[in-house]
């Protein structure tokens, strides 16, 4: 087994389960920027994350890195990271991923529409280290917000009749300024602030277990 993968998997020998109290967990709120939206052919451009402990963001426990890329794509217009910038400030993909796994450890991954981020990270780790899957538990803030709303623990804004669960929509709902959007670190920090708001609603409703925060997207209609 690749030594990076072996060291990473050691953290899961005594990791917490979904029946653990989430107040004792370390959450890693993350976001990635990519060359495109297809994890099979596109590549990571940057990874940003901030840890959450209890109901506080740990501003001294953050991760930020650029990945060197071979060419520019149309996604540059969204995240602004050019090949030249990534070459100057970034590192090769295996180096960034190794550092990220060391940062992540067995933390619970949190993100908004996080399945794309996890898929991209998983395929990259498989490509670089032969890691078949990232075994961390995953929480999607969009589906957590929907679940809390359905349970009566979260209210919609009066002018949001249909329910806007996008990152910008939840920022508006909670009165958060969407600063530094479409950068991995900026979006991770915004998602972290939203996650804290959702955790406080969950706590008020007596949701104390990690498993109560994990909600899967509805199955695709055939």
Secondary structure, DSSP 8 states (H G I E B T S, - for coil): --HHHHHHHHGGGG---TTSBGGG-EEEEEEEEESSS-TTT--EEEEEEEEEETTEEEEEEEEEEEB--SS--TTHHHH---HHHHHHH-B-HHHHHHHHHHHHTT-EEEETTHHHHHHHHHHHHHHHH--------EEEHHHHHHHHHHTTSS---TT-SS---SHHHHHHHTT---TTTTSHHHHHHHHHHHHHHHHHHHHHTT--BGGGG---------
